[in-house]
């Protein structure tokens, strides 16, 4: 093998060896917090009397379970009226009797006009009477179009009334509030028989099985934030002051695209909750720390093109 090729292979081998050499560094995220992955305020979608609150604080809920009912009497009546209007409009839209009648009238008027044409040839009528019969024949033909337009209008009205039925059904459904996910009722703000204004909070529900530990990673002066994503992390959660922290191993699942003014970057890692004596151990608001193990290849820096 020529010497220049040997030198080239040696150079490639050297560069490859350089890129696999790795640096390891731990970043400590202090004053991190524990947050529920899903936390939703259940608000009144419309103003009305609360006829039932089917759950209490601390109660477990299942997705799509009815948890709050607003009074439905008015909306049920409005839905019934909309259905009756829709039925009447549908019948009117399907009625072709006016068109059929207009066609018959036109046939008679046209026949009379032809008869008067023959009578005029026999001098048995006047030209003015013939013109009058011709006008009646033309008018009867136009009445067919008027009847057709009226039916098109009735069909459009029927479609509008059907949409009114759908709108009334939506309003009725809005007064039956369902649980958005499996979870727990964290707080109750309004009770049964209270008046709820549109947008007013009734309950707060949380998904307790999955949480995230979130904080700001600092000390990135010599690191690019992108290397944090997927990095192993050791999390310590302080569940009580007189107890040692609970240690959890995980990975960084999010790195903010925004670098803060102090050079830190917000990161979080999802964790699964644990139960102790039938109670969930981790709760939102607990403090935590995160130790992120960052491994970066030496010399593996982004190159602008």
CORCORJO-V382299 format. One record per run of one state. SS is the DSSP state (A for helix, B for strand, O for the rest). FROM is the first residue (numbers start at 1). TO is the last residue. If there is no record, write none. Layout:
SS/FROM/TO + SS/FROM/TO
//
This chain:
O/1/2 + A/3/20 + O/21/21 + B/22/36 + O/37/38 + B/39/43 + O/44/47 + B/48/53 + O/54/59 + B/60/61 + O/62/65 + B/66/70 + O/71/72 + A/73/94 + O/95/96 + A/97/121 + O/122/126 + A/127/174 + O/175/175 + B/176/178 + O/179/182 + B/183/188 + O/189/194 + B/195/196 + O/197/200 + B/201/206 + O/207/209 + B/210/217 + O/218/224 + A/225/228 + O/229/231 + B/232/238 + O/239/245 + B/246/251 + O/252/253 + B/254/259 + O/260/264 + B/265/272 + O/273/274 + B/275/276 + O/277/278 + B/279/280 + O/281/286 + B/287/297 + O/298/305
//
